[in-house]
């Protein structure tokens, strides 16, 4: 009987987030000996909602997790664009029904991480919590140094612990982020909307708000973005006064005031533009997800790109010819152009929602309405190059 292609390869993955756990599952399926180290003391109810588009869903399906995602997610039926003051829809883009396997899932980040972690444990992948990496060193036998003084020397280290990852710094050195001029609030509020499966985006001058249901419609996820000249500290664990959010969106009509009235706890974070890493790989080391290519949230692709990275990295290690360094290089060559293209599109998307000059906004929204009527398929399929991409095919 033939051994799995990565049999005997010891891998340590730094970060038990979506990208790290997906990588653990994909590598384990190919025979690697995998361990995950996470600096947090527990895998807790952290974060809010995210959108699993068909390109990310394809990876979960290939890992045998489509039924679990179906249980955890609300299947999105449409994306609706609305003006912040005028009632009615500017544009409605209906999404595929899922009959072809292309599903848009609206899921709480904690629920997605939980299903990935459960799958990892079911496959005997150890997840060590409270293990903070102080620094990493690439090499034929890469090194991980932990805050508690422990060291590990696996065959391969994979950094999946975000833009401030020690592995990113080990491969690329320090990098200064640039504030984008946008800040964002995240919140979830209780609701009872089991029949609402739409993503609604309200566009206003210098700001926009997105809402969509989670957990069978028992929660509504809110992401509200505002342009600002001053910077806000990075990260989204900074608590803020809900009144600041309500004041920023006080002129919005429709369902927005009632939604914001129910906000009791809200997190605020500044959106920073980090460069795509020059080097995603080095001797015995690779990075993926935000560690390699931090992504702004304007196309909801951060988690999806991380899952794509994880699958392609595992496949390159298992199937690409040559020594380890050539297989790692094949991973970067396969992923970097796509990540850069998606990130560019996401960065350009923000201004479309924030037009300040009223005549320009009216003209733009009227044009969207007309296009939506005469060419609805064209509007709904404009991002097929992102969503229909299947790295598992």
Secondary structure, 3 states (H helix, E strand, C coil): CCCCCCCCCEEEEECCCHHHHHHHHHHHHCCCEEEEEECCCCCCCCCCEEEECHHHHHHHHHCCCHHHHHHHCEECCEEEEEECCCCCEEEEEECCCCCCCCCCEEEEHHHHHHHHHHHHHHCCCEEEECCCEEEEECCCCCEEEECCCCEECCCEEEECCCCCCHHHHHHHCCCCCEEEEEEEEEEEEECCCCCCCEEEEEEECCEEEEEEEEHHHCEEEEEEEEECCCCCCCCCCEEECHHHHHHHCCCCCCCHHHHHHCCCCEEEEEEEECCCCCCCEECCEEECCHHHHCCCHHHCCHHHHHHHHHHHHHHHHHHCCCCHHHHHHHHHHHHHHHHHHHHHHHHHHHHHHCCCCHHHHHHHHHHHHHHHHHCHHHHHCCCHHHHCCCCCC
